[in-house]
Amino acid sequence: MTSTADLYNLHNLILGVDTADLAVRNRLRAVFAPFRCTTREPDVLLRLRSVQSLPPWRPAGEIVSESRLLTCALEGDLLTAYFPRWGTVSVDLGAGTIEGDLLPEMFNHYGAFDDMLIIVLGPLLRRRGFFSLHAFAAAQDGKAALLVGDIGAGKTTTGLSLLEAGWKLVSNDSPLLSRAADRVLACAYPGLLAAYDDTLARFPSLHRFMDGTAGRQRKRAFPAQDAYGDVWQPEAEARVLLFPRVTPGIDSSRVERMTAPEALLALVPNSIERWDRDYIAPHLALLQALVQQAPAYQLLLAPDIDALPALIAGLLKP
């Protein structure tokens, strides 16, 4: 690495960016800015570059995961993630290096770059006791609410309502779960806030991030600190699990209690990577501890967004 390389601290996993590609470095700086550090001994090296085209992909090893947007192959310690629209990235789990070629579309398509990062960093983080969960995590007084759900469920709107009420941000999309003594913690993971204009329009303080172009349906991404200042919280005790769902026909938002087994079944597809076989058992054990520690609820969402922070804060109380 050069002496001018960027370094980031993810819970004592030091990530070094070893590339001269400005597109890569600038995007990482935008996403990881709150985690920048000056430590000189990186644990993981990122060597990424932008390219105009990719050679035909010839997977080495076993195909361990395959979908329309992503195929992963594993050969020994080498995991290769092939994104047909966005690029190819390889992770050496033993050496701690990440190398890849990224197409311009990865930088232009909302979420593609961020999704790629958590996919390739995830196995390295798991080997250090941090397990990702697809959720929005916000904290009040050191106690975290985790919002879990698919696109369109209302995660972002609910999460923004909490930040508007003064809550701290743990992660907008991928909090890391870890153990501390007998407790499960939600730990910070970087990412830009993003929402469609119709969501931003609900919050006057966020109107400045709207595009204002009629007819465009594209998420607007912006750093959380640009909107809320010193908003990041490194970790918080996981105290409640919420599965939001926009619910037409109701006047006020409410919660319905879920059993621990129901919550666990809902968490597994949002968390566990089945190809990483050696880490399925500890990951599942952590999720089991989480649903025992944090009561779970379906959050039935009505238009009364201003009422959500008080509703959720009430669930954090002992």
N, C-alpha and C positions, 0 to 999 in steps of 0.2 A: 504493500500500500504506500501511496505517497503521503507526505507529511500534511498535505492539505485535504486528505480524504475526510468525508463526513462520517461522524460516529453517532450512534443512537443507543440509548440504554433501555432495554425492555426487561425490567425486573432483574438486573444484573446479567442479562444476556446482552453483550455488547456487539452491536451490529455495525460493521464497517462497510462503507460503500466504495468499492474499488473500481470506479469507472470514470472515464472522461466524457461520457455521453451526457450532454446538458439536459436533454429531455428526461432522462432517468433521474438525474440528480435533482432537478428542479421539482419533479413530481414527488420524490421522496421528501424533499425539504418541506413541501406544502403539507404532506400528510403527517410526517413524523416530527415536525418542528417542536412540539412540547417535550419531546423525549431526547433532544439533542444533548450530547455530552462531550467531554474533552478527554475521556479515558483513552489511553494509547494502545491498549491490548484488546483488539476485537476477538470475540469468540466465533463469530460468523462473518464471512466475507460475501458481499453481494457483488457479482460481476455481471451486470446486465447492459445490454445495448439495444438501440432501436435500429431496425432494418426495414427495407422496403419489400422484401419477399422472403419466404422460407423455402428451404429445400424439401423434397418429399420426406415425410416422417417415416422412419423405419424403427419401430420400437425394439429396444433391447430388453430381454428378460420377459417376465410374466406380466400380462395385462391384468392389473388389479382393480381398476375402476374404469368404467366407460360410459359416456353419455354423449349427447349431441354437442355439448360445449366443451367437454374435457375428457381426455383419456390419460390414464396414468399407468406407467410401466415400472416394474421394480426388478432390478438385477443386483443382488447383494445389497450393498448400502446405497446404491444409486437409484434415486427415484426421479423419473422423467415425467413432467406434466406437459401434455400437448393440448394447447388451446387452438383449434383449427382457425378461428377468426383472429386470434390475438398473439400467438407466439408459442415458443417452446422453452421451457425452463427445467433445468436439472438440479437436483439437490443431492449432494454427497453427505449422507447422514453421519458418516464417520469423520470426514475431514471438516465438516461444517462450512461447506462452500455452496453457493447458489449461483449458477451461471445460466444465461439464456439470451435469446434473441426475441425482441418484442416488435410487433407490427404497429404502425401508427394508430390503428383502430383501438389498440389497448389504451392509449392515452386519451382518445376522443370519446370512448364509450363510458358513460358513468358506471363506476363500480368495478370495471374490468381489472384495472391495475390493483386496486385495493383487494379484490377477491383473489387475484393471483398471489399477492403477498401473503395473505393468511394461509392459503393452501400450501405454499412452499415453506413458510416459517413454522406452520403448525407442528409438523413432526419433530423439528428441532426444539420447539418449546415444550412439547410433551416429554421429551427426554430430560427436561429440567423441571418437571413437575407442574407445568402450566398447561391446562387443557381448554381449548377454545369452545365457546358456545355462541351460536348465532342468535344474538339478542341485543337489545338496547339496555344499557345499565346506567342508572342514575342513583345518587346517594344523598341522604339527608342525615346529618349528625352521625356519620360513620356507618350508616345502615343502608344497604343497597336494595333497590327494587329491580328485578330482571324482567324485561318485557320480551316475550318470545312469541314469534308468529311469522307467517308468510307475508310476502308482498301484498299490500292492500289491507292487511289486518288492522292497521291503526297504530303500529309500533312508533313510527316517527312522530305522528301528531301527538300521541300520548307522551313520548319522551320530551318533545319540545315544550309541551305544557309544563313539565317538571322543571326544565331549565329556566323557563320564563318565571317560575315561582321561586327561583334561587337555589335549586338543587345543584349538586355537582355532577359532572359527567365522568363516568368510569369508562364507557365505550359506547359508541353509537351503533356498533354492529357486531363486534366480536370480543366481548369481555373474556378474560382468561380466569378460569377457576383454579384455585390452589388450596392446599390445606395449611392451616396454622394451628398447631396443637389439635384440638378436637373440633375446630370450626372450619367452615368452607368460606373462603374469601372470593370476592369478585375483584379482579385486578385489571388495571387499565390496559387498553390496547388502542393504538392510534387509529384515526380515520376522520375524514371530513364529514361534517353534517351535510345532509342533502334532502331536499324535498321539492315537490312540484309547487308551482306558483299558487295553486288553489289551497295548498296547506300553508305556505308562507303567508298568504293573505289573511289567515286567521290570527296572526300575531303581528301587531303593528311594529314592534321593534325589529322584525325581520323583513319588512317591506323593501328595504334597500337592497336585499339580495335577489329580489324578483327580476326577471328578465324584462317583463312588460311587453313582450311581442305576442300579439294575439294569435291564438291558434297553436302555439308551440307547446308540446307536451314532453318536456324534458326536465329531469331533476336539476336543480341548481345546487351545486356543491360549494361549501365555504368552510373555513376553519372555525371550530367552535370558539376559540379564543377571540376571533374577530367579532363575534356576536355577543359573547358573554364575559370577556376578560379572563380573569384567573379562575377558570371553570373546572379544570381537570382535577380529579382526585385519584391518587395512585392505587388505592385499594379500599374496600369497605366490606363489612360482613354481609353476606347474602342473607336477607331477612324475609323476602317475599318473592314468589314467582307469579307472574301475571301473563295470561294468554289472551291478549286483546282481540276483540272481534267487533267490527262495525255492525250494529244491530238496528236496522230500520224499524220504526214503529214504537220505539220507547222514548220517553221524554227526559229521563235522567239516567246517567251511567250507573251501573251497579256491578257487584261481583257475585259470583256463585262458586262456592268451595269445591275444589277437586280433591280426590283422594291422592295419596302419595303414589300408588301404582299408576293412576291415570296421568299424573304429572310426569312420571318417569318415562312412560311410553311416548309422551309428547316431546320430551327432551332428547331422546336418543337420536332421532333422525336429524336433529338440529345441532348435533355435537359430535358423535362418534364417527371416526373414519374406519370402516371395516377392513381396509387393506392393511392397516398398521396393527397387525395381530398381537404383537407383544404388549401393546398399550391399551387394548380393548378392556381387559379386566380392571386395571387401575382406573381407567376413565369411567367405566360403569360403576365402580365402587364410589368414586367421587360424586357421580350423579345421584346415587342412592343416598349418600350422606346429605347431599343438597336438599333432596325432597323431604328428608326427615327433619332437617333444620329449618327450612323455609316453607311455610304454608303456601299452597298453590291455589289460584283462583282463575276462573274465566272472567275476563273483564269485558262486560257488555257495554259497548260504547254508544252513547247518544250524542247529540250536538253540543251538550253542555261542557265544552272543553275546559272552561275556567274552574269547574268543580273537581276536575281530576286530581290535582295535587293534594287537596284536603282528603279526598277519598283514599288515595294511595298512602298518604302519610298516616292515616288512621290504622292501616294494616301493618305498619312498622312497629307500632307500640306493643310492648310485651303483653 
